[in-house]
């Protein structure tokens, strides 16, 4: 079936994913007719599920276990800590089961969840807590120590989980009431549900505000897109199959939170949680728990393939290997296709501001179009514009804009930033790319990361894709550095595979046969350790520029 016919079949009249015209926050567009008013319906539906749900280290939680603790947390937030609808409640911890139950509790009592980056230091935590106006934070011991270092800068009530010592805060297990029920609260579709702080390249992060409708629309879009993909690839889903996601990205990142964690509630999948990223441990869990879906940043897929235990482990349960957060080099797409017996490559291009949904590419379409991030279903519109906002013709490169019910409502307390990013209901992504005649979206680069060399645009993703074709490359990042005459020149940090060697001259000669000479990095730095990443797993090019400048 063609992609267009599959979209019509999945989203047509009378279907689960039927779309209709409606206004969302004053903006006309397409919405899912069957979308519930809030996420309470999502968890009510999940309550009927039996058996394992969360697998964390040696712990196994059933859905009733998780929802019972969420009810206890919701009860104590309302009746002990006086949290009211619209109040902000933060979560500051590594990936623990309590992260999930805390989030489920917060959003079901009408409060606004504020996930904090677990890698943040005291000042960064203090900023987000004060900026959001959170009154309570559910926190682990390590983050609690950082919070205390902020001193009187933050006035907030902490509730600590998994405390081993004697913390100067209420312990979660001491304050919850066994058998407590969730307070009954009415929540509208456009009420605020969460504030996720984006990792800006400069200055303080911005709080992206999502409504209940936005998050549910993203979840519906992911489910509908999966149904479209199955029709296109001719795959007949097995209703009795137990799906399992491995959670190897942080829950405070939109990919871990929406499509993986909340998506597991929607689709009935098991959620296999990792204490921290380790490719050999991931392979062990994939084999042991029969994981069907691996979702991470492309570097994690690369790590799996390069792991010493890869050949020893049974990965035949995997059906999808991919994720998002960065472009996937075509070489990696083919390696996934060739090295997993059942797992097909997949990539999604979403943002915090789109609740992770965006163009997706997978299976046969991805193998045939490995440089594209894929297509969207009709719940999301995509266009490409010039710097003035004029829509460009098919195939022309410009800024990618999105529109749909899954977009954020605003940036918290940032009306100017909101107005700059959301224009007439369209979200400006800040990414450069193009759309071809079949609707495939191609992302060239972040607009601000594009290298402008002597008037020529150099898209780092294109150069990185060529670099990864070299058999000695383990990891690479291409970026721009200032140049007195050219304005900018192209530079790269390279990690070579163990037991292999490569010189700058050899790599430059290799690249000169694949990309134009002005795109070949003139400055190459070789490193023995993996490149620095943020909490979402993205390589920190700004740090690499600073390292180069200091060398």
Long-range contacts (C-beta under 8 A, 24 or more apart in sequence): 1-231, 1-232, 1-234, 2-232, 3-228, 3-232, 3-365, 3-375, 3-438, 3-439, 5-231, 6-227, 6-228, 6-229, 6-231, 6-232, 7-228, 7-377, 7-378, 9-231, 10-224, 10-227, 10-228, 10-231, 10-377, 11-224, 11-377, 11-378, 11-379, 17-220, 17-223, 17-224, 17-227, 17-379, 19-378, 19-379, 24-190, 24-213, 24-405, 25-190, 25-409, 27-403, 27-424, 27-425, 28-425, 29-381, 29-403, 29-404, 29-405, 29-425, 30-378, 30-379, 30-404, 30-405, 31-213, 31-217, 31-379, 31-405, 32-216, 32-217, 32-220, 32-224, 32-379, 32-405, 34-220, 35-189, 35-213, 35-216, 35-217, 35-220, 35-405, 36-216, 37-187, 37-188, 37-189, 37-212, 37-213, 38-187, 38-188, 38-189, 38-191, 38-193, 38-212, 38-216, 39-107, 39-108, 39-193, 39-212, 39-215, 39-216, 39-262, 40-108, 40-187, 42-216, 42-219, 42-262, 42-265, 42-266, 43-67, 43-70, 43-104, 43-108, 43-265, 46-265, 46-266, 46-268, 49-268, 52-270, 53-264, 53-270, 53-271, 54-97, 54-100, 54-270, 54-271, 54-273, 55-270, 55-271, 55-272, 55-273, 55-285, 55-289, 56-95, 56-96, 56-97, 56-273, 56-275, 57-273, 57-275, 59-97, 61-97, 66-97, 66-100, 66-101, 66-104, 67-104, 69-98, 69-101, 69-176, 70-101, 70-102, 70-104, 70-105, 70-108, 70-182, 71-105, 71-180, 71-181, 71-182, 72-105, 72-176, 72-177, 72-178, 72-180, 73-101, 73-102, 73-105, 73-106, 73-138, 73-172, 73-176, 74-105, 74-106, 74-108, 74-109, 74-180, 74-182, 74-183, 75-176, 75-177, 75-180, 75-181, 75-182, 75-183, 76-159, 76-175, 76-176, 76-177, 76-180, 77-105, 77-106, 77-109, 77-111, 77-136, 78-109, 78-183, 79-183, 80-175, 81-135, 81-136, 81-157, 81-159, 83-109, 83-111, 83-135, 83-136, 84-110, 84-111, 85-109, 85-110, 85-111, 85-185, 85-187, 85-191, 86-110, 86-111, 86-112, 86-191, 86-192, 87-111, 87-112, 87-135, 88-112, 88-113, 88-114, 88-132, 88-133, 88-134, 88-135, 88-195, 89-113, 89-114, 89-134, 89-135, 89-136, 89-137, 89-138, 90-114, 90-115, 90-116, 90-128, 90-129, 90-132, 90-134, 90-136, 90-137, 90-138, 90-139, 90-156, 91-115, 91-116, 91-137, 91-138, 91-139, 91-252, 92-116, 92-118, 92-125, 92-137, 92-138, 92-139, 92-140, 92-143, 92-147, 93-118, 93-138, 93-139, 93-140, 93-143, 93-161, 94-118, 94-140, 94-142, 94-250, 94-275, 94-276, 95-247, 95-250, 95-251, 95-256, 95-273, 95-274, 95-275, 96-140, 96-161, 96-162, 96-273, 97-273, 98-138, 98-161, 98-162, 98-172, 99-251, 100-251, 100-261, 100-271, 102-138, 102-161, 103-251, 103-257, 103-261, 105-182, 107-193, 107-194, 107-212, 108-182, 108-185, 109-182, 109-183, 109-185, 110-185, 110-186, 110-187, 110-191, 112-192, 112-193, 112-194, 112-195, 112-209, 113-193, 113-194, 113-195, 114-194, 114-195, 114-197, 114-207, 115-194, 115-196, 115-197, 115-251, 115-252, 115-257, 116-143, 116-197, 116-252, 117-197, 117-199, 117-250, 117-252, 117-535, 118-143, 118-250, 118-252, 118-535, 119-534, 119-535, 120-146, 121-146, 122-146, 122-147, 122-149, 122-150, 123-150, 125-150, 125-154, 126-150, 126-153, 126-154, 127-204, 127-205, 128-197, 128-205, 128-207, 129-154, 129-156, 130-154, 131-204, 131-207, 131-412, 131-413, 132-195, 132-207, 132-412, 138-172, 139-169, 141-165, 141-167, 144-168, 144-169, 187-212, 188-212, 189-213, 189-216, 190-409, 192-409, 195-412, 196-252, 196-254, 196-257, 196-352, 198-352, 198-353, 199-534, 199-535, 199-536, 199-538, 201-448, 201-542, 206-411, 206-412, 206-414, 206-417, 207-411, 207-412, 207-413, 207-414, 208-352, 208-353, 208-408, 208-411, 208-412, 209-408, 209-409, 209-410, 209-411, 209-412, 210-355, 210-408, 210-409, 211-409, 213-405, 214-355, 214-405, 214-406, 214-407, 214-408, 214-409, 215-258, 215-262, 215-355, 215-406, 217-355, 217-357, 217-379, 217-404, 217-405, 217-406, 218-258, 218-259, 218-350, 218-354, 218-355, 218-356, 218-357, 218-406, 219-258, 219-259, 219-262, 219-263, 219-266, 220-379, 221-357, 221-377, 221-379, 221-380, 221-404, 221-406, 222-258, 222-259, 222-263, 222-356, 222-357, 223-263, 223-266, 223-267, 224-377, 224-379, 225-357, 225-360, 225-376, 225-377, 228-377, 229-360, 229-362, 229-363, 229-365, 232-363, 232-364, 232-365, 233-363, 233-364, 241-292, 242-269, 242-270, 242-290, 242-292, 243-267, 243-268, 243-269, 243-270, 243-292, 243-293, 244-269, 244-270, 244-271, 244-272, 244-289, 244-290, 244-291, 244-292, 244-293, 244-317, 245-269, 245-270, 245-271, 245-272, 245-291, 245-292, 245-293, 245-295, 246-272, 246-274, 246-282, 246-285, 246-286, 246-289, 246-291, 246-293, 246-294, 246-295, 247-271, 247-272, 247-273, 247-274, 248-274, 248-277, 248-282, 248-294, 248-295, 248-296, 248-300, 249-295, 249-296, 249-297, 249-300, 249-323, 249-325, 249-536, 249-537, 250-535, 250-536, 252-535, 253-535, 253-536, 254-350, 254-351, 254-352, 254-355, 254-356, 255-295, 255-323, 255-324, 255-325, 255-348, 255-350, 255-356, 255-536, 257-356, 258-355, 258-356, 258-357, 259-295, 259-348, 259-356, 259-357, 260-295, 269-293, 277-303, 277-537, 279-303, 279-304, 279-306, 279-307, 279-310, 280-307, 280-308, 280-309, 282-307, 283-307, 283-309, 283-310, 283-313, 283-315, 284-309, 284-313, 286-313, 286-315, 286-317, 286-318, 287-313, 287-314, 287-315, 287-317, 290-317, 291-317, 291-318, 292-317, 292-318, 292-319, 292-320, 293-318, 293-319, 293-320, 294-318, 294-320, 294-321, 294-322, 294-323, 294-343, 295-320, 295-322, 295-323, 295-324, 296-323, 296-537, 297-323, 297-324, 297-325, 297-326, 297-533, 297-536, 297-537, 297-538, 298-322, 298-323, 298-325, 298-326, 298-327, 298-328, 298-329, 298-332, 298-347, 299-326, 299-475, 299-530, 299-533, 299-537, 299-539, 300-537, 301-328, 301-332, 301-336, 301-345, 302-332, 302-474, 302-475, 305-332, 305-335, 305-336, 305-339, 306-474, 306-497, 310-339, 315-340, 315-341, 315-343, 316-341, 316-342, 317-342, 318-342, 318-343, 319-343, 319-344, 320-344, 320-346, 320-362, 321-345, 321-346, 322-346, 322-347, 322-348, 322-362, 323-347, 323-348, 324-348, 324-349, 324-350, 324-356, 324-358, 325-536, 325-537, 325-538, 326-537, 326-538, 326-539, 327-373, 327-443, 327-461, 327-464, 327-465, 328-370, 329-464, 329-465, 329-467, 329-468, 329-469, 330-370, 330-371, 330-465, 330-468, 330-469, 331-465, 331-468, 331-469, 332-468, 333-366, 333-367, 333-370, 334-367, 334-370, 337-367, 345-370, 347-373, 347-374, 348-373, 348-374, 349-373, 349-374, 349-441, 349-443, 351-427, 351-429, 352-408, 353-407, 353-408, 353-421, 353-427, 353-429, 354-380, 354-402, 354-404, 354-406, 354-407, 354-408, 354-427, 355-406, 355-407, 355-408, 357-404, 357-406, 358-402, 359-440, 359-441, 361-440, 369-440, 371-442, 371-465, 372-436, 372-440, 372-441, 372-442, 373-433, 373-441, 373-442, 373-443, 374-440, 374-441, 375-438, 375-439, 375-440, 375-441, 376-439, 376-441, 379-404, 379-405, 379-406, 380-404, 380-406, 382-435, 382-441, 383-426, 383-435, 384-433, 384-434, 384-435, 389-423, 392-434, 394-435, 394-436, 394-437, 395-434, 395-435, 395-436, 395-437, 396-434, 397-432, 397-433, 397-434, 397-444, 397-457, 398-432, 398-433, 398-434, 399-428, 399-429, 399-430, 399-431, 399-432, 399-447, 400-429, 400-431, 400-432, 400-433, 400-441, 400-443, 401-426, 401-427, 401-428, 401-429, 402-426, 402-427, 402-429, 403-427, 432-459, 449-479, 449-480, 449-541, 450-480, 451-478, 451-479, 451-480, 451-488, 451-489, 451-490, 452-480, 452-487, 452-488, 453-480, 453-483, 453-486, 453-487, 453-488, 453-489, 453-490, 453-518, 454-485, 454-486, 454-487, 454-518, 455-487, 456-518, 458-490, 458-518, 458-519, 460-541, 462-515, 462-519, 463-490, 463-492, 463-511, 463-515, 463-519, 463-520, 463-521, 466-511, 466-514, 466-515, 467-492, 467-494, 467-507, 467-511, 469-510, 469-514, 470-502, 470-507, 470-510, 471-497, 471-500, 472-496, 472-497, 472-500, 472-501, 472-502, 473-497, 473-502, 474-498, 475-530, 475-531, 475-539, 477-531, 477-539, 477-541, 477-544, 478-521, 479-541, 479-544, 479-545, 480-545, 481-523, 481-545, 481-548, 481-549, 489-522, 489-523, 490-518, 490-519, 490-520, 490-521, 490-522, 490-523, 491-521, 491-522, 491-523, 491-524, 491-525, 491-544, 491-545, 491-548, 492-521, 492-523, 492-524, 492-525, 493-524, 493-525, 493-527, 493-531, 493-544, 493-547, 493-548, 494-524, 494-525, 494-526, 494-527, 495-526, 495-527, 495-528, 495-529, 495-530, 495-531, 496-526, 502-526, 523-548, 525-551
